[in-house]
Amino acid sequence: MDDEFSPMQSAVDENKDEISSSSISPARSSSREEPEVIKKWKEEQLKQLEAKDKLEETEKVKLRAQAKKELEEWYAQHADQLAKLQQTHRAASESSEKEIASSTLEIKPGTEWERVAKLCDFNPKTARNTKDVSRLRSVILHLKQGGSKTSIASANNV
């Protein structure tokens, strides 16, 4: 059994020798000075890196200032656009309210279906996502054109 462990024992002894010799070599290299050329190169590299870092920081500051300015401009433009949109919606709402109020004040016999037709949207492009109301549309237009009680009865038969 001693033969089985003897190769492992010799490998451990060799590793000890390598470790002890490697621990000695850094001490020798630290006592040895670097050449002047390498020292100068390292100093130049450090200076170049510091200069690049400073340049990068100034570029970051410039980009942040530019981004802040663009963001402020976007918010101002968005606020203006929103104000204009609100103004147009208010104007449209007021005009539709005035139209409805004026049409209810001027009730004349035979104009009922014209008023109903004004309230309906007969543009097929705006009603793409809704149900098919073509039959209702045709009935209202028929009643608007006829406008009498006889046309109402004929529209019910259609």
C-alpha positions, 0 to 999 in steps of 0.5 A: 500500500505504500507504493500506491501513495508514494507517487502522490507523495512525490507530487505533493513534494514537487508542488511544495518546491514550486510554491516556495520557489514562486514565492521567492521570485516576486521578491526578486522582481520587486527589487528589480526596477522597471526600465525608464521607457516603460515608466514613461509609457505608463505615465503617458498612458495615465495622462491620456486616460485622464484626458479621455476621462475629462473629455468624456465627462464634458461630452456627458455634460453637453449631452445632458444639457442638450437633452434637457433643452430638447425635452423642455422644447418638446413639453412646450410644443406638446402643451401648445398642441394640446391647448389648440386641440382643446380650443378647437374641441370647445369651439366645435362643442359650442357651435353644435350646442348653438345649432341644436338650440337654434333647431329646437327653437325653430320647430316647423311642421315637416322639418322634423326629419331634417333635424334628425338627419342633421344629427346623424352621421351619414359619412361611411368613412367615419363609421368603419368600426360600427355596425351596419346602419345602412338600412336606418340611413336609407329610412331616415333619408327617405323620411327627410325627403318625403317629410309627410305622414304618408311617407312615414307609412310607406317607409315602414312598408319598405 
